[in-house]
Amino acid sequence: MNRKISGKKVIVFGGTGFIGSHLINHLCRNSCQVDIVTRSNIRKPQYFLGNEPGQVKVLKIDEFNDKNLNKILQKADMVFNLIGILFEAKKNSFNKIHVEIPKKIAESAKKNDVRNFIHLSALNVDKTTSSFYSMSKLNGEEEVKENFPNCVIVRPSVVFGKRDGFTNLFSDMSKFSPFLPLIGTPEIKKKGFFPTINFKKKVRFQPIYVGDLVTFLLKTCLLKKKTFDLAGPTIQSFSEIFDIILKVKKRKRIYIPIPFFAARTLAFFMEFLPYPPLTRDQVRLLRFDNISAKGYSNLREFVDNPSSLETIAETYL
C-alpha cells in the first residue's frame, strides 16, 4: 500500500478498459476515492473491484468540453488518463482521442489545481514516426506537457494480463484456426535486380505484465516532470509468444510466415471489419521492435521481480 495516496480523490479517464480496470482495483486497495469517467453507458464496473460501498463512482461524459471537465475535476487530487485506441473509426480518430482529449483534460486539471497528472502513452512513439498511431501519441504527450508541465508520462511496451487484447487475441484465434501468423517474417528487401530474403528476421516485443505496470503507476504517480519508457523482463518474438500461449492451452498449431508486404494487403481487407484485428498502420508499427533496455531498467527501479509472460500466462489464459 502507498500511504501517500491513501484517501485521495482520483479521477480515471479510460477506467473501464483493460489497464484501467486493474488500476482501479489497486486504487481501491489504497483507500482512494475513485471516479471513473467514460463515454459508455456503464453504471457499475464489472471487473476486479473489491471496493467499499461508494468508493467507486462511474461518471458518464458525452463531450470533453470545459464545462463537463471542470465539473468532474473539481476537488480532485490526481488524474490518470488512460484513454487510447488502436484503430480509427468514423467518430474516433487518432488525433481526437490521443491529442485533443488529453489536451483538454490537462488544461482543466491545471485550471482546477489538480496536483498530479499521469498520462499513459506507448513505448518508442518517438521512434516509430511512420505510424499515425505513434505520431498522435507523441503529439498528445507534447500537449499534456505544455498544459500540465508537472505531469508524469509513462510509455509501456505491449501489456499482457487478464482481459488484454494481445495474448487473448491469439489464444482465441488458436481455438478455430490451425494457423497462427508470424507477421514480418521473413524480411524481404529489394537490392538491385534480386530481392534478399532474411528468414532469421523477427518482430520483437518486450511485454510487461499489467500488475507490474499498475504497481509502477502507483509508485511514480506523485513524481513531477518525468517521462518513463517501460518494458518487461523478456524479449520475445511472435513465435516465442505463441509457444507460451499454446503450451498453456495444450494445443498445436502451424506458424505461417507473413512478410510485411503481404501483411499490408491482409490488413487492408481487415480494416473493413468493425473491430479489425490488424490494420495497415499497425503493420507500420511492427516494422520497429517494441523493446527497450532503459524501459526494463525503469521498471526494476520501482517494481521488485517483474513478471514474465511465461510465468503469468497460465493464471489467466
Secondary structure, DSSP 8 states (H G I E B T S, - for coil): --TTTTT-EEEEETTTSHHHHHHHHHHHHTT-EEEEEESS--SS--SS----TTSEEEEE-S---HHHHHHHHTT-SEEEE----SS--SS--HHIIIIIHHHHHHHHHHHTT-SEEEEE--TTTTT-TT-HHHHHHHHHHHHHHHH-TT-EEEEE--EESTT-SSHHHHHHHHHH-SEEEEET-SEEEEETTEEEEETT---EE--EEHHHHHHHHHHHTT--SEEEEE--S--EEHHHHHHHHHHHHT---EEEEE-HHHHHHHHHHHTTSSS-S--HHHHHHHTS-B--HHHHHHHHHHSSS---HHHHGGGT-
